[in-house]
Amino acid sequence: MGHGAAEGVNARFKLWTRAVVFTLLVPSSVAVLIPFLLSLYYTDQIELGGFNLIGAPFLLAGIVAYLASVVLFVSKGGGTPAAWFARFLSPLIGSEPEKLVAAGLYRWTRNPMYLGVVMIVFGQGLLFDILVYHFYACFLWLLFHGVVTGLEEPHLKKKFGKPYEDYLLKTPRWIGFSPDPPDDRRPT
């Protein structure tokens, strides 16, 4: 392996390591640690009978959505989930992708990571019958919506220009179907 190839492997290793560190620090705290702490103080439960198992698919789907999005950010975008406004932490958690990521789940929603985190919290609320988790999930969605509309979208419009503006027209912010899906999603 030549010197350049070794540097490439080292750079990819650092990128993946920073993505893991980010995941352990931020989404894990938001989706696991904070709900756990909330459950210590707010013990009201929802009595769902045997229906609490419907939380498992939400929890699993949220985990898969988040992890699949991280893989795309690292492999296709060349960055980590770290937001641009946290760049002072980039030696620890990396920095935002260098390229626009519009593949995978990003074809169906512009924010699969945020949706994944909300689904994880909501799924835990159902699975463990903890009412405060549902209020927390709603709070998170409102917070994420504010961050996306007030900070991230304006920044990404400046950074990526017309390709991002085209992406905004084709892909819903949260969930739904695009008014003009790409050719590979058109019904045949």
N, C-alpha and C positions, 0 to 999 in steps of 0.2 A: 504494500500500500504506500503510495507516494505521500509526500508532505501535504499536498493540497487535499487529498482524499482524507487524510487523518484530521485535518482541520474541519472538513465537512462533517465527519462523524462526531467530532467534538462539539461543533455548533449545534447539531441536531440533538445530541445528548443534553446539552445545556437547555435547549428549548423545551424538550420534553420534561426535564427536571423542573424547570420553572413553571410549566403548566401543572404539574403534580403539586408543587408547593402552593400555587395559587388556589387550586381546588381544595387542598387541605385547609388553607387559611380562610378563604372567603365562602364559597358555597357550602362547605361542610359546616362552618359556623352558623351560617344563615339557615340552612335546612335541617341541621341536626342539633347543634349545641343550643341555639336560642330556643327552639321548641322544647327541648328537654328542660331548660331552665324555667321556661314558662309553665311547664307541667308541674313543677315543684310548688308553684304558688297558686296556680289556678287549676283546681282539681275537678271542676264541673265536667261531667261526662254526658255524652249523648247515648241514649240506650237504643242501639240499632239491632239488638238481638243478634242473630247470626249473620246479619247483613254487613257487619263490619269488615268482612273479608273482601268486599268490593273495593276497599282501600288499597289492597295489594297491587292490582293492575295500575292504579294511578301512581303508586310509589315506584314500581318497576319501570313504567313508561317514563317517568320523570328522570330516573337515574340513567336510562338508556339515552334519552334525548340530550341530557347534559353531556354525558361522556362522548356520544357521537359528534356533538358539536365541537368539543375540545379537540377531538381527533382531526376534524376538518380545519379548525383554526390553525393547528400546528402543521398539518401535512399540506394543505392547499394555500393557506394564507401566510405561513411563515411567521406566526406569532402565537401569543397565548391569549386567554380570555381577559387579561388585564385591560382595564379601561384606560384610555388615553390620559384621563385626568389623574391617574395614579402613576404617572411615568417616573416620579421620584423613587418609586419602589421597584423599578424595572430590574435592577441587579438581582432582586429576590424573586419576583413574580413574572418577569418578562415584560413584553410590551405588546400592544395590539398588533394584529396581522398587518403585514405590508401590502397584501393583495386583498381585494374584495372577495369574500367567500359567499358564493351564491349557489353552492351545490348541496346535495343531500337534503337534510331537513330545511336548510335555508332556501330551498325552492318553494316550500309550503308556508313558512313563517320567517319573518326577519329576526325573530328573537327566541329561537328554540332553547337557549340556555336559561333564560329567565322563565320561560314556560315550564321547563324541566324542574327548576327549583320550586316554583309554585305547586306543581303537581306532586313533588316529593312531600311538601308540607301538608297539602290537602290529603294525600293518600295516608300519611301517618295519622292525621286527625280521624279519618274514617276507621283505619285499622285498629287504633288504640282507643277509640271512643273518647277523644279529648276535644271538647268544644273550642277551647281557646286557639287551637291550631287552625281552625277554619277562619277565625277572625284575623289571625296572624297571616294566613295565606292571602286574604283579601287586602290587608295592609301592604303586603309585599307586592302584590300586583299593582296597586296604586303607586307605590314607590317606584317600581320598575318602569311603569308607564311614564312617570314624571322624568326619570333619568333618560329614558329613550327619546321622548319628544323634546325635552328641554336641553339635553346635552349631547347625546350620541348622534342622533340624526343630523342636527346642524353641523357637527364636526365631520361626520362621514360625507356629507354633501361637499364640504370644502376639500376634504382629502381626496375623494375619488371622482368628484364632478359628475359628468353626464352618465357614465356607467352606473353610478349609484342612484342617480335620479331615475334612470330607466328601471333599475331594480325596484325602486319604491313603487313604481307604477304597476309592476308585474306581480309583486309579492305582498301579501297582507302583513301588517305589522304584527298581529298576534296569531289568530287562526282563521281559517276560511279558505276560500278558493279564489284564485286570481281571476280578474275579469279577462285577462289575456294570457293564458298559460303558454309556456314555451311549447314548441312543437312536440317534444317527447312526452308531454302530459295531455295532449289533445286526445279526446276520444276518437276511436277509429270506427 
